[in-house]
Amino acid sequence: MNVVALTPSNEVLLVSQFRHGSGEISLETPGGAVDSHDAAPLEAARRELLEETGYEAVEWFPLGKVRPNPAVMDNRCHFFLALGAKKVAELNLDEAEELECQRVELEKINGLIQDGTISHALVIAAFHLLDLFQKENPDKV
C-alpha cells in the first residue's frame, strides 16, 4: 500500500531509504504492508503515514490498486491520497527501517520521475493514479 500525502501547501511527503535489491537510496511515497491486525488497507495507510513521516491527514481518498507482479505473485498494492497532512509526531520506524522524510512541491514530481530520481515502479503508478484522480476531481487537489 502506498500513500500520496499532500500538505496544505501542496507539498508531497516522500521518504528516502536504502533498498538492498538495487543497492541504492530510493525516493518513494510512504507505504508498507497491510498487517494482519489492520482492519483494511486504509487503516494500514494511516498507520504507515504516521510511522514513516509523523504526519496525519484530514481527508483520504482511494486512488486504485494494481497487481505489482502477477506473473509470480497474487498480491495487490492499494494506493491512497491523503490531503491536509500535518506533522503531529516524530517518526516511529520499525527496527529495520532507516529513512528520511522530505517535502517536495507537487509540481516537481513529474521532473523527478523524468530524470530518474523517482524510479520505483509502484511510486510512479501512484502518481499516475493521482493524475487520473485530479482529472476527475479538479476541485480536490
NUSEMI-760286 format. One line per 4 residues: for each residue x, y, z of N, C-alpha, C. Coordinates in pm, 1 decimal. Each point is the difference from the previous one (the first is absolute). Layout:
<nodes>
X Y Z X Y Z X Y Z | ...
</nodes>
This chain:
<nodes>
84.2 -114.9 0.0 -84.2 114.9 0.0 90.2 123.1 0.0 | -40.7 99.4 -78.1 75.7 124.6 -11.4 -91.4 119.3 21.7 | 55.4 105.9 57.5 -76.1 120.1 30.7 63.7 120.3 -69.1 | -79.4 69.0 -81.1 40.7 130.3 -51.4 -60.1 100.6 97.6
84.1 55.7 85.3 -45.6 92.3 104.3 40.0 142.1 -37.5 | -97.6 89.7 4.6 23.7 140.5 -32.2 -24.6 87.3 122.1 | 92.2 92.1 22.6 -16.5 97.7 107.3 -96.1 109.3 -47.5 | -46.2 86.0 90.0 -85.7 110.8 -42.1 66.7 92.5 -102.8
133.3 3.7 -3.5 70.7 83.2 -98.3 35.6 -78.2 -126.7 | -66.8 -112.7 -21.4 14.4 -82.5 -120.3 140.0 -58.5 -18.2 | 60.0 -37.2 112.1 126.7 -72.6 -4.7 -29.7 -148.7 20.8 | 71.3 -83.8 -73.6 -13.4 -144.2 12.1 98.2 -48.6 105.6
-44.8 -89.4 86.3 89.4 -61.7 97.6 63.9 -122.1 -64.3 | 132.9 -0.9 -5.7 75.2 -111.2 -55.4 98.4 -50.3 104.0 | 37.1 -125.8 -12.3 101.2 -57.1 88.1 114.4 -53.3 -86.0 | 119.9 19.4 49.1 116.1 -57.3 -67.7 56.0 -108.5 90.7
26.9 -115.0 -63.0 52.3 -111.9 76.7 84.2 -89.3 -89.8 | 97.2 -66.0 63.2 86.7 -91.1 -73.1 -76.9 -126.2 -33.9 | 12.0 -44.1 -125.6 -64.4 -123.4 -45.0 109.4 -100.0 -37.4 | 0.9 -111.5 69.0 106.6 -99.3 -18.8 0.6 -59.0 -140.2
-116.9 -19.1 -60.2 -6.6 -59.6 -133.1 74.2 80.5 -104.3 | -17.5 132.0 3.0 66.6 87.4 -96.8 134.3 49.9 51.0 | 20.5 -9.9 131.4 122.6 52.4 57.9 4.6 151.8 -1.4 | -117.8 64.3 -4.8 -7.3 145.3 -10.4 -102.8 56.4 97.8
10.7 130.0 21.6 -102.9 71.1 75.6 -113.8 29.7 -96.5 | -121.1 -28.4 41.8 -118.4 16.3 -83.5 -90.3 106.8 60.7 | -51.7 88.6 -86.4 -94.2 102.9 43.4 -140.2 -50.9 -30.1 | -82.7 -12.3 104.3 -128.6 -68.5 -12.5 -109.0 70.2 78.4
-122.2 -39.4 -29.7 -112.1 39.4 84.3 0.6 -89.3 124.0 | -52.6 46.9 111.6 -10.4 -86.4 117.7 -89.7 -119.3 -31.7 | 30.3 -112.1 61.8 -82.8 -117.1 -24.2 55.0 -121.2 71.4 | -65.3 -111.0 -24.4 42.7 -124.0 62.1 -104.3 -106.7 -17.4
10.5 -101.9 81.3 -90.2 -114.4 -8.9 -125.4 22.7 83.4 | -105.7 -62.2 -42.5 -121.2 -6.0 81.0 21.5 -115.3 96.2 | 11.5 30.6 128.5 26.0 -101.9 101.5 -127.8 -74.0 37.1 | 16.4 -114.6 62.5 -115.3 -81.4 38.1 -91.4 72.7 99.1
53.3 92.5 78.5 -83.2 72.1 96.7 -69.6 122.3 -60.9 | 33.9 34.8 -125.3 -66.8 111.8 -67.1 -138.0 -45.2 -46.5 | -101.8 79.6 29.1 -135.9 -34.8 -40.0 -18.1 9.7 -151.0 | 75.3 90.0 -64.5 -13.3 22.8 -143.8 124.7 73.4 -48.9
21.0 3.6 -130.9 116.4 72.2 -53.6 5.5 146.7 41.8 | -115.2 66.4 12.1 1.6 139.8 42.8 57.7 14.9 140.3 | -33.7 -91.1 89.5 55.9 4.7 135.7 152.2 -13.8 -5.6 | 48.7 -89.9 -84.3 144.8 -17.2 -16.3 63.1 126.5 -57.9
-68.3 64.4 -92.7 51.0 122.8 -60.5 14.8 110.1 105.0 | -99.9 16.4 83.4 6.4 101.3 106.5 116.2 -28.8 95.5 | 15.3 -127.4 36.3 107.1 -40.4 91.5 136.8 24.7 -61.2 | 19.0 -42.7 -124.0 130.5 15.7 -64.3 35.2 146.8 -20.9
-97.2 82.8 -37.1 26.9 142.5 -17.2 50.1 59.7 130.9 | -66.9 -30.0 109.2 40.1 52.4 129.9 137.0 -53.1 41.3 | 22.8 -130.3 -14.5 127.8 -59.2 41.5 118.0 55.0 -80.3 | -16.8 8.6 -132.4 112.9 33.9 -86.6 23.0 149.2 -17.9
-101.8 82.0 30.0 14.9 144.3 -21.1 -30.8 83.2 123.2 | -78.3 -54.4 94.0 -45.8 78.6 113.7 -118.9 88.3 -34.2 | -60.5 -21.4 -117.4 -112.6 81.6 -45.3 -129.7 -78.6 6.2 | -109.2 73.6 22.6 -135.2 -51.8 -13.3 -72.2 87.1 -100.7
-99.0 -56.6 -67.6 -73.0 74.1 -103.1 -147.0 13.9 36.9 | -61.6 105.9 -52.3 -139.7 31.0 27.9 -94.4 -81.4 -88.2 | 29.9 -5.5 -130.7 -87.4 -69.2 -96.0 76.5 -111.8 -69.4 | -69.6 -111.0 -24.7 60.3 -116.0 -66.2 -88.0 -43.6 -116.4
65.0 -34.3 -111.3 -70.2 -48.3 -118.1 74.7 -120.9 -57.3 | -71.9 -104.6 -37.6 65.9 -111.0 -68.4 34.9 43.0 -142.3 | 120.7 -31.4 -44.4 42.0 32.1 -136.7 -9.9 -121.4 -92.1 | 3.1 -119.3 57.6 -7.6 -121.6 -80.5 89.2 -107.5 57.3
12.1 -107.2 -75.2 87.7 -109.5 40.8 53.6 -67.3 -125.1 | 118.2 -58.4 14.1 63.6 -70.3 -111.5 58.0 -131.1 51.5 | 31.7 -87.5 -93.0 71.7 -123.3 31.9 146.7 24.7 -35.2 | 88.6 9.9 98.3 140.2 34.1 -26.8 73.5 -99.1 -89.6
-26.0 -127.9 14.3 70.1 -99.0 -81.6 -87.0 -125.0 -14.4 | -104.2 6.8 -85.5 -93.9 -111.6 -9.0 59.5 -127.2 -60.2 | 118.4 9.6 -58.2 63.0 -120.0 -55.1 39.5 -98.3 109.4 | 34.0 52.1 117.9 48.4 -88.2 106.4 -67.6 21.1 135.6
-84.3 104.8 11.6 -62.1 28.4 129.2 -147.6 34.3 -18.3 | -77.3 -21.4 106.4 -143.4 28.0 -4.2 -36.8 122.3 84.3 | 97.2 80.4 38.6 -29.1 114.0 86.9 -51.4 120.0 -78.3 | -54.8 94.1 74.2 -46.3 126.9 -56.9 63.1 113.3 79.9
26.0 108.6 -69.4 49.4 121.3 65.4 -109.9 104.2 -8.7 | -45.0 47.9 114.8 -103.7 102.3 8.8 66.1 137.4 9.1 | -62.9 99.7 -62.6 52.3 136.1 0.3 -104.9 94.0 58.1 | 46.6 94.0 81.7 -88.5 97.3 62.7 56.0 140.1 -14.7
-91.0 96.1 -8.7 34.0 140.8 4.5 -38.5 51.1 137.9 | 93.4 67.2 66.1 -24.0 57.6 132.7 18.5 151.3 -11.6 | -105.2 74.6 28.0 4.8 147.0 -13.1 2.4 67.1 136.5 | 62.8 117.4 3.6 5.8 76.6 124.5 94.6 -59.5 102.2
107.2 -64.4 -46.8 93.4 -67.3 90.6 76.5 100.8 85.2 | -1.0 -23.5 130.2 69.9 87.0 95.5 83.5 -84.6 95.0 | 115.3 53.7 36.3 91.8 -69.0 91.3 -60.8 -1.8 140.1 | -9.0 -121.2 57.5 -56.6 -14.4 133.9 90.9 -80.5 92.7
103.6 -64.0 -56.1 85.3 -86.7 81.7 136.0 -16.1 -67.1 | 90.6 -60.6 72.5 129.1 -36.8 -56.9 -14.6 -133.7 -71.6 | 98.4 -36.0 -79.4 -3.2 -128.3 -69.0 -3.0 -112.6 101.6 | -68.7 -108.0 -35.9 -9.5 -118.4 85.5 30.0 -120.9 -87.8
127.9 -20.0 -29.7 41.2 -98.6 -98.4 13.1 -139.6 58.1 | -20.4 -99.5 -88.7 27.1 -138.3 37.4 149.1 -15.1 23.9 | 37.7 -105.2 70.0 139.6 -23.8 37.0 94.6 2.8 -120.4 | -41.7 -53.9 -112.7 87.4 -11.2 -117.2 -9.0 121.2 -93.0
-87.2 96.2 29.2 -18.0 114.4 -88.8 95.5 113.2 33.9 | 58.1 57.2 -103.3 77.2 123.9 9.9 -44.4 85.8 -116.0 | -72.2 105.5 28.8 -45.1 85.5 -108.5 -9.3 143.7 45.4 | -7.0 87.5 -98.3 -17.6 142.9 24.0 -124.3 45.8 -72.5
-75.4 87.2 63.9 -118.8 58.0 -61.6 37.2 135.3 -57.5 | -51.1 27.7 -118.6 21.1 131.1 -60.0 -127.0 46.8 -69.4 | -11.6 130.4 -14.1 -114.1 60.1 -69.2 47.6 53.8 -134.5 | -74.9 -32.0 -104.9 34.0 43.7 -135.4 -125.1 61.4 -61.9
15.9 113.1 -64.8 -113.9 64.7 -64.8 -59.9 -93.0 -105.0 | -131.8 -11.8 -0.6 -69.3 -92.0 -89.3 39.2 22.1 -145.3 | 14.6 124.7 -41.1 30.8 27.4 -141.4 140.6 -45.7 -41.1 | 83.3 -39.5 96.1 134.3 -48.8 -32.4 5.9 -152.1 -18.1
-108.1 -69.4 31.0 1.8 -147.2 -2.3 26.5 -54.4 -140.2 | -68.1 51.7 -102.2 21.7 -52.6 -135.1 145.5 13.8 -42.7 | 64.1 109.1 35.5 141.5 17.3 -31.6 87.7 -102.1 70.4 | -34.9 -32.5 125.3 77.0 -100.9 74.4 -18.4 -139.9 -58.6
-116.3 -24.4 -58.0 -21.3 -127.5 -68.6 78.1 -1.1 -131.3 | -8.1 108.7 -74.7 68.4 7.2 -129.6 151.1 -9.5 12.9 | 56.9 59.0 105.7 147.0 -3.4 12.7 50.0 -124.6 73.9 | -92.9 -88.0 42.4 38.4 -124.9 63.2 20.3 8.1 149.6
-20.4 116.5 60.1 12.2 11.4 145.3 -104.3 -88.1 68.0 | -121.4 -0.6 -54.2 -103.8 -93.6 42.4 -5.7 -108.1 -106.5 | 37.1 -123.6 38.9 4.1 -109.1 -98.2 -76.3 -124.6 43.8 | -53.9 0.1 119.2 -76.4 -115.2 51.3 -132.0 -8.1 -77.1
-24.7 -113.5 -64.2 -116.5 -14.8 -86.7 -132.1 24.2 73.0 | -12.7 -45.9 124.0 -124.8 20.3 72.6 -20.4 146.6 38.6 | 107.1 71.5 20.9 -11.0 143.1 30.5 -43.5 75.7 -125.3 | 56.7 -37.3 -114.1 -41.2 61.9 -126.0 -147.4 -31.2 -26.7
-42.1 -122.6 27.8 -141.3 -36.1 -15.0 -87.2 86.4 90.8 | 46.6 26.3 121.3 -76.8 83.7 93.8 -22.7 138.9 -57.7 | 103.1 57.9 -59.8 -16.6 134.8 -55.1 -83.2 -1.0 -127.8 | 3.7 -107.7 -74.6 -89.0 -11.9 -115.3 -144.9 -5.2 47.3
-27.1 -80.2 102.5 -135.2 -6.6 55.1 -43.1 134.3 58.2 | 93.4 73.9 58.6 -31.8 134.5 48.8 -40.1 90.4 -117.0 | 72.2 -7.0 -111.5 -35.3 80.8 -117.6 -142.0 -31.3 -46.7 | -35.0 -129.0 -4.7 -135.4 -38.3 -39.6 -103.5 54.7 98.2
30.7 -9.1 129.7 -90.2 52.1 102.9 -19.2 150.6 -17.7 | 109.6 71.8 -26.7 -9.3 145.9 -16.6 -86.3 37.5 -118.9 | 7.4 -76.8 -107.0 -83.0 29.5 -118.0 -148.4 -17.8 31.1 | -31.8 -98.8 83.5 -139.0 -25.7 36.4 -48.0 88.7 114.9
93.6 50.8 80.4 -33.6 79.8 119.3 87.8 124.2 7.2 | -11.1 90.7 -95.2 91.3 115.1 -2.7 -11.4 91.5 121.3 | -110.4 -6.2 71.0 -18.2 85.9 117.4 63.9 -57.7 125.8 | 44.5 -126.0 -2.7 55.3 -63.7 119.7 148.9 29.8 19.5
76.3 0.6 -108.5 146.5 15.6 12.3 42.2 130.0 -64.6
</nodes>
